[in-house]
Amino acid sequence: MSKLSRPKPLGLLLLVVGLPILAWSVAELFWDLAFWTERGLQGAGLMLLKRSIVFKSIGLLVALAAVLAGGLLWRRRLNRQVDSLVEACRSMALGEPSPLPDAPSSLGELNRLALAIQVMHEALLDYLSLYRRFFNAAPDMFLSLAPAGKRILDANLAFCRAVGRLKDEVLGQPVEHFVTLDKGWDEALAAGGELLTGQIKSKGGSINIEASITLEGGPEGQSWVLGAILRDVTLRDTLYGELLRKSTALEKALEEIKDVEELKDEFLTTLSHELKTPLVSLKGFLQLLKDGRGDAKETPNYLEICWRNLTKLEKQINNLLDLARLSHSKEQFEMERVDLATLVRTGAENLRAAADEQRVRLDLVAVSAGELTVLGNLNKLIQLVDNLLVNAIKYNKRGGEVKVGLRRQDGSVVLTVADSGVGIDREHMAAIFNRFYRADITGTGRLEGLGIGLSLVQEIVKLHRGDIKVESEPGVGTTFTVKLEALT
């Protein structure tokens, strides 16, 4: 509201001039009437007196009109001044103090009232300035809304930054253009006092918020203004989600640790059994030889059995040591040129007796006749081939076969070992390369071995920077495919 200019004192002038004239006119009329009554004038004298009374009556009426007009004008002026003061007070109540109009200096009471309001006005300006500093410095978003239409009356800088708009672009707009509550604004207002969730639409995307809404009433209980406090919880929700994922991962890790502990206990039990069995056999036959209770003709056979058991023990211990070495330090193994074709043929021939004992036929037709050279560690490659062939024979069926293939393909040497055995169920496929993992593949209910054979194969493949894959169908067979880089 703009400052009002001081009105010209026309009404005051009319009052000042009109009141004395009115008083003089009344006095003159009473004097003429008294003179007429006392003297009893006749003729020309009476005529002059009547004219004087008429003119003085007209002057009386004019003076009375001037007094009434002056009073009305002055009343209008006072009403206008009071209205401007009331409007200024109302603006201050709404938090929009504006300059106050000057009161007429001649009106002492109104002037004192205007002075008092002016002092209040200055104090409110100071408080408003302090409020504005806190309002705009707050990290949370604050809004003042009109209850009718929920248009934005005021917004702090945090809200304007969040929506990416200037304050002038925000004020007067419906709040739904920028803020969406999950419950909807009407339902949120009906609930009252409840912590709400929603989103702010910004130029950079959607911002998750929590909202608290209060409704302030006017002096007569009418809805006056809505206050909304909005808090950006996007980062909190992100951190909560991350914490939840970490917690889930931690729980999974704990479960895996428990599984590892169980696996360790199972492995120790299995290891003690696998080592104890050949030791008991070895001890028994050596005791017979030591006491001389055995048949002298059976001595070579006893020694052969003892040798096989010692060889089995040595192989199991070496496998364990190799697995540990391969897992922790692959750099210590020397690499050289290795003819994989010759190595595969030799390994197959060494295991042919074991295959014949199981009535399993070894088929090497698919092994290339020429040299297929790779850069590798000879002993480890021998272990790789032996483990694949032993498993193919061990888990085959009587009368089955093992097909071994070796070929060059796109700069690589590809080794395949396919058996016609029992196959591997899908539930075991993902875990067969895990260390110490054993499964009842044969369907007999027995868990054989230490569960390190395929783990060792995988570590050897990694040592040579190769790749291993397995395909299997229960009841049909299993095929292992190893791909190593070829040397020219």
Beta strands, then each sheet from edge to edge (+ up, - down):
strand 1: 141-145
strand 2: 152-155
strand 3: 179-181
strand 4: 196-202
strand 5: 205-217
strand 6: 223-232
strand 7: 336-339
strand 8: 361-367
strand 9: 373-376
strand 10: 401-409
strand 11: 412-419
strand 12: 467-473
strand 13: 477-485
sheet 1: 2+ 1- 6+ 5- 4+ 3-
sheet 2: 7+ 9-
sheet 3: 8+ 10+ 11- 13+ 12-
end
